[in-house]
Amino acid sequence: MRYRSFGKSGQVVSAVSVLLDGRVRRPAKEWRSLVRFSLDCGINGFEIAGDNPAVLEGAAEGLSEVERELLFVTWRPDGFTADPVHTVEAFVARVGLEYLDLIAFDRPPPSLEGLRGARRVRAYGLAGQDAQSDLLLSGGDFDALLAPYSPASGWKDRNRIKAAADRDMAVVVHSICPEHILPKPEGILKKSLFRDRANPLAGSGGYRFLDNTPGWTAEELCLAYVLTEPSVTTVRVEVDRPERLQRLAGITEKDLPTGVAAQIEMARFSVASG
């Protein structure tokens, strides 16, 4: 696993981080196992979405085995309550943390003054994609941008990420392999056996090549591509199987196969102009 600096804070976070999504129904022991397996893979970044009791219990048990300063924990609450300081302190106590490395909001909160004074949160991030969020991000009150980013992302999303990095903000990306670029069923039949090795860019007018690269899955290619973006701090993934998480964690040590970056650019422009 490789690690990257989180903005200008001096903290480091694994290039791949894991989402613990409270909307997913799993017993606490499964969340605990996922956290422990992630740690075994060298992952120290975890985003907890919501306040599902099973998630919090599993996270508390799994994270307790590692020294706090070695972890990077993000909380994305469902909403911003009338007493945010009490809400954050209750969450931190329940998960067994002294503080949050990052709190991220889907919608701009009315105020951060109380939270900053309580010193239970080290950094603040926004996940909104609207104009109001962009205005707040440019104002300097936030430390991180959470945004979708994939091989199919257009210039608007790319420029938004680069602008955040230029302001020394950390960039947490997700949704790296959107469904609309995944190979369709009919494309699955055309494996690498039929690939024109003399012309590796053949068929580059679409994303079918994501399923035709020997030794790689479409998701792994998307992750490897996203990791080449220097503005990206960490890539948040959502996984349901240990073997899949292990493969994704291993991608941080691998280079994108030759020619794939060019295929992605050609596919992106082909789709945009189509």
VOBA-1610 file (N, C-alpha, C; in pm, whole numbers, padded with zeros to 5 digits, always signed):
BEGIN
Met+00084-00119+00000Met+00000+00000+00000Met+00088+00125+00000Arg+00047+00223-00077Arg+00116+00352-00077Arg+00033+00454+00000Tyr+00100+00558+00049Tyr+00035+00658+00131Tyr+00061+00797+00074Arg-00034+00886+00096Arg-00024+01021+00041Arg-00054+01123+00150Ser+00003+01242+00134Ser-00021+01350+00230Ser-00164+01400+00217Phe-00227+01427+00329Phe-00363+01478+00329Phe-00360+01630+00334Gly-00367+01692+00215Gly-00364+01838+00208Gly-00238+01894+00272Lys-00255+02001+00348Lys-00141+02065+00414Lys-00136+02031+00562Ser-00210+01928+00604Ser-00218+01893+00745Ser-00095+01819+00794Gly-00022+01756+00703Gly+00092+01676+00744Gly+00056+01532+00774Gln-00073+01500+00778Gln-00117+01363+00801Gln-00103+01282+00671Val-00099+01152+00686Val-00093+01065+00568Val-00210+00969+00571Val-00258+00934+00453Val-00369+00841+00439Val-00336+00745+00326Ser-00382+00624+00338Ser-00358+00524+00234Ser-00421+00568+00102Ala-00357+00535-00008Ala-00407+00576-00139Ala-00545+00519-00167Val-00576+00406-00107Val-00710+00348-00113Val-00770+00350+00027Ser-00891+00401+00040Ser-00961+00401+00168Ser-01094+00330+00152Val-01153+00290+00263Val-01270+00204+00260Val-01393+00275+00317Leu-01505+00258+00248Leu-01633+00312+00293Leu-01704+00210+00381Leu-01747+00254+00498Leu-01833+00174+00586Leu-01970+00240+00583Asp-02055+00190+00497Asp-02181+00257+00464Asp-02294+00205+00553Gly-02348+00293+00635Gly-02456+00255+00725Gly-02585+00215+00657Arg-02597+00242+00528Arg-02718+00202+00456Arg-02716+00054+00420Val-02601-00008+00431Val-02587-00150+00398Val-02610-00231+00526Arg-02702-00326+00518Arg-02734-00407+00636Arg-02637-00525+00650Arg-02555-00517+00753Arg-02463-00625+00788Arg-02450-00630+00939Pro-02426-00747+00996Pro-02404-00753+01140Pro-02270-00689+01177Ala-02258-00651+01303Ala-02137-00583+01350Ala-02012-00665+01326Lys-02021-00798+01339Lys-01903-00882+01323Lys-01848-00876+01180Glu-01937-00856+01081Glu-01889-00845+00943Glu-01818-00713+00920Trp-01870-00606+00979Trp-01802-00476+00968Trp-01667-00483+01038Arg-01662-00550+01153Arg-01536-00564+01225Arg-01434-00641+01141Ser-01479-00747+01076Ser-01390-00826+00991Ser-01339-00744+00873Leu-01427-00662+00815Leu-01387-00578+00702Leu-01281-00477+00745Val-01300-00416+00862Val-01202-00320+00912Val-01068-00388+00937Arg-01071-00503+01001Arg-00947-00574+01031Arg-00875-00618+00905Phe-00951-00666+00806Phe-00888-00709+00682Phe-00829-00589+00608Ser-00898-00477+00612Ser-00846-00355+00549Ser-00713-00315+00611Leu-00707-00320+00742Leu-00583-00286+00812Leu-00471-00383+00772Asp-00504-00509+00757Asp-00405-00609+00715Asp-00352-00579+00575Cys-00435-00514+00492Cys-00395-00477+00356Cys-00315-00346+00353Gly-00294-00286+00470Gly-00221-00160+00477Gly-00308-00037+00466Ile-00439-00054+00464Ile-00532+00059+00454Ile-00553+00120+00591Asn-00535+00251+00601Asn-00558+00319+00729Asn-00671+00421+00720Gly-00730+00438+00600Gly-00836+00536+00579Gly-00973+00471+00577Phe-01063+00523+00661Phe-01199+00470+00669Phe-01298+00585+00672Glu-01402+00575+00589Glu-01511+00673+00591Glu-01636+00603+00644Ile-01690+00654+00753Ile-01812+00600+00812Ile-01927+00690+00770Ala-02023+00632+00700Ala-02139+00709+00652Ala-02258+00680+00742Gly-02314+00784+00805Gly-02429+00768+00891Gly-02391+00721+01030Asp-02490+00672+01103Asp-02464+00628+01241Asp-02533+00495+01271Asn-02530+00405+01173Asn-02586+00272+01192Asn-02516+00204+01310Pro-02592+00155+01410Pro-02530+00095+01529Pro-02437-00021+01498Ala-02474-00106+01401Ala-02388-00220+01367Ala-02256-00174+01309Val-02260-00072+01224Val-02137-00019+01167Val-02048+00039+01277Leu-02107+00119+01365Leu-02029+00183+01470Leu-01968+00080+01565Glu-02044-00023+01597Glu-01991-00127+01686Glu-01876-00202+01619Gly-01897-00241+01493Gly-01792-00312+01421Gly-01668-00228+01401Ala-01686-00100+01368Ala-01573-00009+01349Ala-01497+00010+01480Ala-01570+00027+01589Ala-01506+00048+01719Ala-01419-00071+01756Glu-01469-00192+01733Glu-01394-00312+01769Glu-01272-00330+01678Gly-01290-00305+01548Gly-01179-00323+01455Gly-01070-00218+01470Leu-01111-00092+01486Leu-01014+00017+01493Leu-00940+00021+01626Ser-00997-00040+01729Ser-00935-00036+01862Ser-00802-00109+01866Glu-00774-00191+01766Glu-00652-00270+01764Glu-00532-00193+01711Val-00556-00069+01667Val-00448+00011+01608Val-00436+00144+01683Glu-00315+00192+01699Glu-00294+00320+01764Glu-00365+00430+01686Arg-00431+00519+01760Arg-00516+00621+01697Arg-00441+00705+01595Glu-00319+00743+01622Glu-00247+00832+01530Glu-00212+00766+01397Leu-00227+00633+01390Leu-00198+00563+01265Leu-00321+00552+01176Leu-00435+00596+01225Leu-00561+00586+01150Leu-00600+00720+01090Phe-00680+00712+00985Phe-00742+00833+00929Phe-00891+00803+00914Val-00971+00861+01003Val-01113+00830+01009Val-01197+00951+00970Thr-01285+00929+00875Thr-01378+01032+00828Thr-01520+00993+00868Trp-01597+01091+00908Trp-01740+01067+00933Trp-01821+01156+00840Arg-01916+01095+00770Arg-02010+01170+00686Arg-02149+01154+00746Pro-02191+01248+00832Pro-02320+01235+00900Pro-02436+01248+00804Asp-02551+01194+00845Asp-02671+01204+00761Asp-02722+01346+00752Gly-02695+01427+00852Gly-02741+01566+00853Gly-02665+01645+00956Phe-02692+01775+00961Phe-02625+01865+01053Phe-02725+01905+01160Thr-02705+01856+01283Thr-02803+01877+01389Thr-02792+02016+01450Ala-02889+02047+01538Ala-02889+02178+01606Ala-02772+02191+01703Asp-02722+02079+01753Asp-02609+02081+01846Asp-02498+01993+01789Pro-02424+02044+01690Pro-02324+01962+01622Pro-02210+01918+01713Val-02174+02001+01810Val-02064+01966+01900Val-02099+01840+01979His-02219+01837+02037His-02261+01720+02113His-02271+01597+02023Thr-02320+01616+01902Thr-02334+01505+01808Thr-02199+01443+01774Val-02102+01527+01746Val-01968+01478+01714Val-01904+01411+01835Glu-01917+01470+01952Glu-01858+01411+02071Glu-01920+01275+02102Ala-02050+01262+02081Ala-02117+01133+02104Ala-02068+01029+02004Phe-02050+01070+01879Phe-02002+00978+01776Phe-01859+00932+01808Val-01773+01028+01841Val-01633+00995+01871Val-01625+00899+01989Ala-01706+00923+02092Ala-01705+00835+02209Ala-01755+00695+02173Arg-01856+00689+02090Arg-01916+00560+02056Arg-01822+00472+01975Val-01742+00534+01890Val-01649+00458+01806Val-01513+00441+01875Gly-01497+00504+01990Gly-01373+00490+02065Gly-01259+00573+02010Leu-01290+00687+01952Leu-01189+00775+01894Leu-01173+00900+01983Glu-01058+00959+01980Glu-01037+01084+02051Glu-01083+01203+01967Tyr-01081+01185+01836Tyr-01113+01294+01745Tyr-01144+01235+01609Leu-01194+01319+01518Leu-01215+01282+01379Leu-01107+01349+01295Asp-01051+01274+01202Asp-00954+01335+01111Asp-01025+01424+01010Leu-01147+01386+00972Leu-01223+01463+00874Leu-01371+01441+00897Ile-01447+01548+00893Ile-01593+01537+00887Ile-01636+01595+00754Ala-01721+01522+00683Ala-01760+01562+00548Ala-01910+01580+00540Phe-01953+01684+00474Phe-02095+01717+00464Phe-02142+01706+00319Asp-02257+01639+00302Asp-02319+01632+00169Asp-02377+01766+00128Arg-02422+01841+00228Arg-02477+01976+00205Arg-02402+02075+00292Pro-02384+02197+00246Pro-02311+02297+00326Pro-02377+02319+00461Pro-02305+02307+00572Pro-02362+02332+00704Pro-02381+02481+00728Pro-02472+02517+00818Pro-02495+02659+00844Pro-02376+02727+00909Ser-02300+02653+00992Ser-02186+02714+01061Ser-02092+02605+01111Leu-01963+02637+01114Leu-01864+02546+01168Leu-01796+02602+01292Glu-01839+02719+01334Glu-01771+02788+01443Glu-01766+02704+01571Gly-01880+02646+01609Gly-01884+02567+01732Gly-01794+02444+01726Leu-01797+02376+01611Leu-01714+02256+01596Leu-01565+02290+01602Arg-01528+02399+01540Arg-01387+02437+01541Arg-01341+02467+01683Gly-01426+02528+01761Gly-01391+02561+01898Gly-01377+02439+01986Ala-01453+02333+01956Ala-01449+02212+02038Ala-01324+02128+02012Arg-01260+02148+01898Arg-01134+02079+01863Arg-01147+01927+01863Arg-01262+01877+01822Arg-01280+01733+01806Arg-01264+01689+01662Val-01248+01786+01572Val-01236+01757+01429Val-01113+01829+01375Arg-01032+01755+01301Arg-00909+01814+01249Arg-00925+01877+01111Ala-01021+01828+01033Ala-01038+01882+00898Ala-01184+01873+00858Tyr-01224+01961+00764Tyr-01363+01970+00722Tyr-01370+01958+00570Gly-01468+01880+00523Gly-01480+01859+00380Gly-01621+01872+00331Leu-01634+01896+00201Leu-01766+01906+00137Leu-01776+01805+00024Ala-01892+01739+00018Ala-01916+01642-00088Ala-02019+01691-00189Gly-02072+01810-00169Gly-02172+01864-00260Gly-02116+01894-00397Gln-02203+01886-00497Gln-02161+01908-00635Gln-02224+02033-00697Asp-02287+02116-00613Asp-02358+02232-00665Asp-02274+02359-00659Ala-02330+02469-00711Ala-02257+02595-00717Ala-02228+02650-00578Gln-02321+02630-00484Gln-02300+02679-00347Gln-02180+02611-00283Ser-02169+02481-00305Ser-02054+02408-00251Ser-01924+02458-00312Asp-01924+02483-00442Asp-01804+02533-00507Asp-01764+02669-00451Leu-01862+02753-00423Leu-01834+02885-00368Leu-01771+02873-00229Leu-01825+02783-00147Leu-01771+02763-00013Leu-01631+02702-00018Leu-01609+02611-00111Leu-01478+02550-00123Leu-01371+02652-00159Ser-01409+02748-00241Ser-01312+02851-00282Ser-01290+02955-00172Gly-01373+02953-00069Gly-01362+03053+00037Gly-01257+03023+00142Gly-01203+02901+00142Gly-01096+02870+00234Gly-01138+02811+00368Asp-01268+02789+00389Asp-01314+02734+00517Asp-01309+02582+00523Phe-01287+02519+00410Phe-01287+02373+00406Phe-01150+02322+00363Asp-01121+02201+00409Asp-00989+02143+00387Asp-00988+02032+00284Ala-01106+01984+00245Ala-01109+01868+00155Ala-01231+01873+00064Leu-01215+01817-00053Leu-01324+01798-00149Leu-01346+01649-00165Leu-01472+01605-00156Leu-01509+01467-00184Leu-01590+01469-00312Ala-01545+01395-00413Ala-01608+01408-00544Ala-01595+01279-00625Pro-01691+01255-00714Pro-01677+01140-00806Pro-01569+01170-00909Tyr-01496+01066-00946Tyr-01394+01082-01048Tyr-01366+00946-01110Ser-01370+00942-01242Ser-01353+00815-01312Ser-01288+00842-01448Pro-01254+00737-01522Pro-01202+00758-01657Pro-01297+00836-01747Ala-01426+00835-01714Ala-01524+00904-01798Ala-01550+01048-01754Ser-01486+01094-01648Ser-01512+01230-01597Ser-01475+01335-01701Gly-01559+01437-01713Gly-01536+01546-01808Gly-01448+01655-01750Trp-01429+01759-01829Trp-01339+01866-01787Trp-01391+01940-01665Lys-01521+01950-01648Lys-01574+02021-01532Lys-01531+01953-01403Asp-01548+01822-01395Asp-01508+01749-01275Asp-01356+01749-01258Arg-01284+01736-01366Arg-01138+01735-01359Arg-01084+01869-01312Asn-01138+01976-01366Asn-01093+02109-01326Asn-01129+02140-01182Arg-01242+02089-01138Arg-01285+02110-00999Arg-01186+02044-00902Ile-01144+01924-00936Ile-01049+01852-00852Ile-00913+01922-00852Lys-00868+01963-00968Lys-00739+02030-00976Lys-00741+02165-00905Ala-00854+02236-00914Ala-00865+02365-00845Ala-00857+02346-00694Ala-00919+02240-00643Ala-00912+02212-00500Ala-00768+02181-00459Ala-00699+02101-00538Ala-00560+02068-00506Ala-00471+02192-00512Asp-00499+02283-00604Asp-00420+02406-00615Asp-00437+02494-00491Arg-00549+02474-00419Arg-00571+02549-00294Arg-00522+02470-00173Asp-00439+02369-00198Asp-00382+02283-00093Asp-00488+02205-00018Met-00599+02178-00085Met-00703+02095-00026Met-00677+01948-00060Ala-00716+01860+00031Ala-00711+01717+00001Ala-00828+01683-00091Val-00811+01580-00173Val-00915+01540-00266Val-00943+01391-00246Val-01064+01362-00202Val-01109+01223-00182Val-01206+01190-00295Val-01173+01093-00377Val-01258+01060-00491Val-01326+00926-00470His-01440+00911-00536His-01519+00788-00528His-01590+00768-00661Ser-01670+00663-00671Ser-01744+00631-00795Ser-01649+00622-00914Ile-01542+00544-00897Ile-01435+00541-00997Ile-01469+00456-01119Cys-01571+00373-01107Cys-01605+00284-01219Cys-01757+00286-01241Pro-01810+00396-01296Pro-01955+00409-01313Pro-02010+00302-01407Glu-02133+00265-01381Glu-02194+00153-01454Glu-02200+00176-01604His-02216+00301-01645His-02237+00324-01789His-02111+00300-01873Ile-01994+00287-01811Ile-01874+00258-01891Ile-01834+00111-01882Leu-01904+00034-01799Leu-01872-00108-01789Leu-01912-00179-01917Pro-01836-00280-01956Pro-01869-00354-02078Pro-02008-00414-02071Lys-02081-00402-02181Lys-02214-00461-02189Lys-02202-00613-02207Pro-02309-00686-02180Pro-02303-00833-02190Pro-02245-00884-02321Glu-02282-00818-02432Glu-02231-00867-02559Glu-02081-00845-02572Gly-02030-00746-02500Gly-01886-00721-02505Gly-01807-00821-02426Ile-01871-00885-02326Ile-01799-00978-02242Ile-01750-01098-02322Leu-01816-01130-02430Leu-01778-01245-02511Leu-01650-01220-02589Lys-01614-01094-02606Lys-01497-01061-02685Lys-01378-01042-02593Lys-01315-01150-02554Lys-01205-01147-02461Lys-01074-01114-02535Ser-00968-01112-02456Ser-00838-01072-02510Ser-00789-01165-02620Leu-00845-01287-02630Leu-00806-01381-02734Leu-00825-01320-02872Phe-00926-01232-02885Phe-00958-01174-03014Phe-00900-01033-03031Arg-00815-00995-02938Arg-00761-00860-02945Arg-00650-00853-03049Asp-00647-00743-03120Asp-00544-00724-03222Asp-00417-00675-03154Arg-00322-00766-03132Arg-00201-00729-03060Arg-00114-00633-03141Ala-00129-00633-03271Ala-00050-00540-03353Ala-00107-00399-03346Asn-00231-00388-03302Asn-00296-00258-03292Asn-00370-00250-03159Pro-00299-00223-03048Pro-00360-00226-02916Pro-00468-00123-02894Leu-00476-00022-02981Leu-00579+00080-02966Leu-00704+00048-03047Ala-00707-00069-03108Ala-00825-00106-03186Ala-00947-00112-03096Gly-01057-00060-03145Gly-01179-00058-03066Gly-01181+00047-02959Ser-01095+00149-02972Ser-01081+00249-02869Ser-01191+00354-02870Gly-01290+00339-02955Gly-01399+00435-02956Gly-01496+00417-02842Gly-01473+00321-02753Gly-01559+00299-02638Gly-01478+00238-02526Tyr-01547+00193-02422Tyr-01478+00140-02305Tyr-01473-00012-02302Arg-01496-00077-02416Arg-01496-00222-02418Arg-01361-00280-02376Phe-01254-00207-02402Phe-01121-00256-02367Phe-01105-00281-02217Leu-01192-00221-02135Leu-01182-00242-01991Leu-01199-00389-01955Asp-01265-00463-02041Asp-01286-00606-02015Asp-01190-00693-02094Asn-01101-00629-02171Asn-01015-00705-02262Asn-00867-00698-02226Thr-00835-00643-02110Thr-00695-00630-02072Thr-00654-00749-01986Pro-00565-00834-02033Pro-00528-00956-01960Pro-00479-00928-01818Gly-00532-01001-01722Gly-00488-00989-01584Gly-00547-00875-01507Trp-00640-00801-01569Trp-00699-00685-01503Trp-00852-00690-01516Thr-00921-00649-01410Thr-01065-00628-01420Thr-01090-00482-01455Ala-01214-00452-01497Ala-01249-00314-01531Ala-01229-00223-01410Glu-01271-00269-01292Glu-01256-00187-01171Glu-01110-00159-01139Glu-01025-00258-01157Glu-00883-00240-01130Glu-00821-00139-01226Leu-00859-00145-01353Leu-00809-00048-01449Leu-00854+00093-01415Cys-00980+00107-01375Cys-01031+00239-01337Cys-00955+00294-01217Leu-00931+00208-01119Leu-00857+00252-01001Leu-00714+00293-01036Ala-00647+00211-01115Ala-00509+00243-01154Ala-00504+00376-01229Tyr-00602+00399-01315Tyr-00606+00524-01390Tyr-00629+00643-01296Val-00725+00632-01206Val-00755+00742-01114Val-00635+00774-01026Leu-00560+00673-00988Leu-00443+00695-00902Leu-00331+00770-00974Thr-00337+00778-01107Thr-00234+00854-01179Thr-00259+01004-01173Glu-00378+01044-01129Glu-00409+01187-01115Glu-00339+01242-00991Pro-00243+01332-01008Pro-00166+01382-00892Pro-00249+01460-00790Ser-00364+01510-00830Ser-00447+01586-00737Ser-00520+01497-00636Val-00529+01368-00666Val-00607+01277-00582Val-00527+01237-00459Thr-00589+01252-00342Thr-00526+01212-00216Thr-00554+01067-00184Thr-00681+01027-00189Thr-00718+00889-00162Thr-00841+00854-00243Val-00853+00727-00278Val-00966+00676-00354Val-01052+00592-00260Arg-01174+00636-00238Arg-01263+00564-00148Arg-01338+00456-00224Val-01326+00332-00176Val-01392+00220-00242Val-01492+00156-00146Glu-01591+00092-00204Glu-01690+00017-00126Glu-01679-00129-00169Val-01648-00216-00077Val-01625-00355-00110Val-01710-00447-00024Asp-01736-00567-00076Asp-01816-00664-00002Asp-01745-00798+00015Arg-01626-00814-00047Arg-01552-00939-00038Arg-01405-00912-00009Pro-01345-00987+00083Pro-01204-00964+00116Pro-01111-00977-00004Glu-01136-01077-00090Glu-01046-01096-00204Glu-01049-00977-00300Arg-01166-00917-00314Arg-01176-00799-00401Arg-01100-00682-00340Leu-01112-00663-00210Leu-01040-00555-00143Leu-00890-00577-00154Gln-00845-00700-00140Gln-00703-00729-00149Gln-00650-00696-00288Arg-00727-00728-00392Arg-00684-00696-00528Arg-00675-00544-00548Leu-00774-00471-00499Leu-00774-00326-00516Leu-00659-00262-00439Ala-00634-00310-00318Ala-00523-00255-00239Ala-00391-00279-00311Gly-00378-00392-00379Gly-00255-00423-00450Gly-00232-00338-00573Ile-00338-00276-00626Ile-00325-00192-00746Ile-00236-00071-00719Thr-00228-00026-00595Thr-00145+00091-00563Thr+00003+00065-00592Glu+00041-00061-00601Glu+00181-00096-00627Glu+00205-00129-00774Lys+00104-00115-00858Lys+00117-00152-00997Lys+00103-00030-01089Asp+00164-00039-01206Asp+00151+00067-01306Asp+00037+00035-01401Leu-00027+00137-01450Leu-00132+00120-01550Leu-00071+00055-01674Pro-00133-00050-01728Pro-00076-00115-01847Pro-00053-00018-01963Thr+00051-00044-02037Thr+00086+00041-02151Thr-00030+00051-02250Gly-00059+00172-02290Gly-00164+00195-02390Gly-00301+00220-02333Val-00326+00182-02206Val-00461+00196-02151Val-00497+00343-02130Ala-00402+00425-02086Ala-00430+00568-02066Ala-00476+00632-02197Ala-00409+00596-02307Ala-00447+00651-02438Ala-00585+00601-02478Gln-00616+00474-02452Gln-00748+00420-02484Gln-00857+00493-02405Ile-00827+00523-02279Ile-00926+00593-02195Ile-00953+00732-02250Glu-00848+00803-02288Glu-00867+00938-02341Glu-00946+00935-02472Met-00915+00840-02559Met-00987+00829-02685Met-01132+00791-02663Ala-01156+00701-02567Ala-01294+00661-02537Ala-01372+00777-02479Arg-01308+00854-02393Arg-01377+00967-02328Arg-01417+01072-02430Phe-01327+01107-02521Phe-01359+01206-02622Phe-01459+01150-02723Ser-01451+01021-02752Ser-01546+00959-02844Ser-01687+00966-02789Val-01701+00935-02660Val-01833+00938-02597Val-01885+01080-02587Ala-01794+01175-02554Ala-01836+01314-02540Ala-01884+01374-02671Ser-01823+01330-02782Ser-01859+01386-02912Ser-01970+01308-02982Gly-02006+01192-02921Gly-02105+01107-02984Gly-02247+01153-02965
//
